[in-house]
């Protein structure tokens, strides 16, 4: 193993040693291949992935940030699964600016398109459908949250669509899902800015549901 000194201001501690951030590492190596894409997606995945990446990016020099342009055009930062990454890439190729793990009010959607006031979720059967005993409590909670989450989007004026992992596994149904999202975004862009319905509940259901009080 070879250690080199870096002037990078932001770093992480690994096995007691300060190391450069994943973003700075790829920029320094000048990599923009598939391995670099997967490396960034893995290190900046999940709900806080985009925030971590933004903080690391701010700490980099302008020339380092520029060195990431090519790899970032093919990476989906902040998504939680391969299914989400591939679907979001498909939407981006069609010209939509999709934000993974988009926060809207108290809820998080798999993708959000702010300029089209559109939200979408890609739900797997394992975490959202009926399941065996060891998953039942978690899926029951998810089932309730999903209902209130959709209600919240509707009450606050945003369009929302939901698809399953099974739907996306087949080319025809996947194509229909992509087309629907494109159509919804186009439709909503052509209308005046949506307005919330008075009386909408803008707090997460877990804060008031009787089972969890």
ChimeraX attribute file (.defattr): number of C-alpha atoms within 10 A of each C-alpha:
attribute: neighborCount
match mode: 1-to-1
recipient: residues
	/A:1	3
	/A:2	3
	/A:3	6
	/A:4	6
	/A:5	7
	/A:6	11
	/A:7	8
	/A:8	15
	/A:9	11
	/A:10	16
	/A:11	17
	/A:12	12
	/A:13	10
	/A:14	9
	/A:15	7
	/A:16	7
	/A:17	9
	/A:18	12
	/A:19	19
	/A:20	21
	/A:21	22
	/A:22	21
	/A:23	23
	/A:24	23
	/A:25	16
	/A:26	21
	/A:27	21
	/A:28	16
	/A:29	10
	/A:30	15
	/A:31	16
	/A:32	19
	/A:33	12
	/A:34	11
	/A:35	12
	/A:36	23
	/A:37	20
	/A:38	16
	/A:39	15
	/A:40	22
	/A:41	25
	/A:42	19
	/A:43	16
	/A:44	23
	/A:45	21
	/A:46	17
	/A:47	18
	/A:48	14
	/A:49	20
	/A:50	21
	/A:51	14
	/A:52	17
	/A:53	20
	/A:54	13
	/A:55	11
	/A:56	20
	/A:57	19
	/A:58	11
	/A:59	16
	/A:60	19
	/A:61	12
	/A:62	10
	/A:63	10
	/A:64	18
	/A:65	17
	/A:66	11
	/A:67	19
	/A:68	20
	/A:69	12
	/A:70	14
	/A:71	21
	/A:72	15
	/A:73	12
	/A:74	18
	/A:75	21
	/A:76	28
	/A:77	27
	/A:78	27
	/A:79	27
	/A:80	20
	/A:81	14
	/A:82	12
	/A:83	15
	/A:84	22
	/A:85	22
	/A:86	15
	/A:87	18
	/A:88	24
	/A:89	18
	/A:90	15
	/A:91	17
	/A:92	16
	/A:93	11
	/A:94	12
	/A:95	10
	/A:96	18
	/A:97	17
	/A:98	21
	/A:99	21
	/A:100	26
	/A:101	25
	/A:102	21
	/A:103	15
	/A:104	17
	/A:105	14
	/A:106	12
	/A:107	19
	/A:108	17
	/A:109	21
	/A:110	24
	/A:111	24
	/A:112	25
	/A:113	18
	/A:114	15
	/A:115	14
	/A:116	23
	/A:117	18
	/A:118	23
	/A:119	27
	/A:120	21
	/A:121	19
	/A:122	20
	/A:123	19
	/A:124	14
	/A:125	13
	/A:126	12
	/A:127	15
	/A:128	18
	/A:129	16
	/A:130	13
	/A:131	15
	/A:132	10
	/A:133	8
	/A:134	8
	/A:135	14
	/A:136	15
	/A:137	12
	/A:138	13
	/A:139	19
	/A:140	15
	/A:141	14
	/A:142	14
	/A:143	16
	/A:144	13
	/A:145	17
	/A:146	17
	/A:147	11
	/A:148	17
	/A:149	23
	/A:150	20
	/A:151	14
	/A:152	24
	/A:153	21
	/A:154	15
	/A:155	18
	/A:156	19
	/A:157	16
	/A:158	20
	/A:159	21
	/A:160	20
	/A:161	14
	/A:162	14
	/A:163	15
	/A:164	16
	/A:165	15
	/A:166	13
	/A:167	17
	/A:168	20
	/A:169	11
	/A:170	10
	/A:171	10
	/A:172	10
	/A:173	14
	/A:174	19
	/A:175	13
	/A:176	13
	/A:177	19
	/A:178	16
	/A:179	14
	/A:180	13
	/A:181	22
	/A:182	17
	/A:183	12
	/A:184	17
	/A:185	20
	/A:186	14
	/A:187	11
	/A:188	17
	/A:189	15
	/A:190	9
	/A:191	9
	/A:192	7
	/A:193	13
	/A:194	13
	/A:195	10
	/A:196	14
	/A:197	12
	/A:198	8
	/A:199	8
	/A:200	14
	/A:201	15
	/A:202	15
	/A:203	14
	/A:204	15
	/A:205	19
	/A:206	14
	/A:207	9
	/A:208	10
	/A:209	11
	/A:210	8
	/A:211	7
	/A:212	9
	/A:213	7
